[in-house]
């Protein structure tokens, strides 16, 4: 499973949407389920699933699949 597939799985599972709704371009604006509370839950799910620690200050930057993938690359996790 590559980084995108992991992110796709985590987002789909956390937001309770079909994985095919998550593309490499998806952002919080594309999914009604990705609201502020869901975003916090998503950040926690990413931490648990990908074995990383996210600073609360980074949460606002991680509102799209491309941003999350870039963050993982920067952290050496993707």
C-alpha positions as CSV (number, residue, x, y, z in Angstrom):
1,X,0.0,0.0,0.0
2,X,1.5,3.3,-1.0
3,X,1.2,6.6,0.8
4,X,-1.8,7.8,-1.1
5,X,-3.7,4.5,-0.6
6,X,-3.0,4.7,3.2
7,X,-4.3,8.3,3.3
8,X,-7.3,7.4,1.1
9,X,-8.1,4.5,3.5
10,X,-7.7,6.7,6.7
11,X,-9.8,9.5,5.2
12,X,-12.5,7.2,3.9
13,X,-12.7,5.3,7.2
14,X,-12.6,8.3,9.5
15,X,-15.2,10.3,7.4
16,X,-17.3,7.3,6.6
17,X,-17.2,7.9,2.9
18,X,-16.4,5.6,0.0
19,X,-12.7,5.4,-0.8
20,X,-13.5,6.2,-4.5
21,X,-14.5,9.7,-3.4
22,X,-10.9,10.3,-2.2
23,X,-8.6,11.3,-5.0
24,X,-5.1,12.6,-5.0
25,X,-6.6,16.1,-5.3
26,X,-9.3,15.9,-2.6
27,X,-9.6,18.6,0.0
28,X,-11.8,19.4,2.9
29,X,-13.9,21.6,0.5
30,X,-14.8,18.5,-1.6
31,X,-16.4,16.5,1.2
32,X,-19.2,17.6,3.3
33,X,-18.2,15.1,6.0
34,X,-14.8,16.8,6.3
35,X,-15.9,19.5,8.8
36,X,-13.9,20.9,11.7
37,X,-14.7,18.0,14.2
38,X,-14.0,15.4,11.5
39,X,-10.7,17.1,10.8
40,X,-9.5,16.7,14.4
41,X,-10.6,13.0,14.2
42,X,-8.8,12.6,10.9
43,X,-5.6,14.1,12.4
44,X,-5.7,11.6,15.3
45,X,-6.4,8.7,12.8
46,X,-3.4,9.7,10.7
47,X,-1.2,9.8,13.8
48,X,-2.4,6.3,14.9
49,X,-2.3,4.7,11.5
50,X,0.9,6.2,10.2
51,X,2.8,6.2,13.5
52,X,3.6,9.9,13.6
53,X,3.0,12.9,15.9
54,X,1.2,15.9,14.5
55,X,1.6,19.3,16.1
56,X,-1.7,21.0,16.7
57,X,-0.3,24.0,14.8
58,X,0.0,21.8,11.7
59,X,-3.7,20.8,11.7
60,X,-4.8,23.9,9.6
61,X,-2.2,23.1,6.9
62,X,-3.4,19.5,6.4
63,X,-6.7,20.1,4.8
64,X,-6.1,18.2,1.5
65,X,-4.6,15.0,0.3
66,X,-1.8,16.8,-1.5
67,X,-0.9,18.7,1.7
68,X,-1.0,15.5,3.8
69,X,1.2,13.7,1.3
70,X,3.7,16.6,1.2
71,X,3.8,16.6,5.0
72,X,4.5,12.9,5.1
73,X,7.3,13.3,2.6
74,X,8.8,16.1,4.8
75,X,8.6,13.9,7.8
76,X,10.2,11.0,6.0
77,X,7.0,8.9,6.3
78,X,5.8,9.0,2.7
